[in-house]
């Protein structure tokens, strides 16, 4: 069976000790994180392309 979704977090939760809550990023925080990730991926691709041309 193939599912169209995936469980990212553990789906079996303890009965006690659930002090941590999953807090969503604000749109601004998410934008900052994605900008950093995009820049890192772009640099890696650029370095790989330069290596192939050498």
Secondary structure, DSSP 4 states (H G I P E B T S, - for coil): ---S----S-S---SS------PPPPHHHHHHHHHHHHHHHHHHHHHHHHHHH-
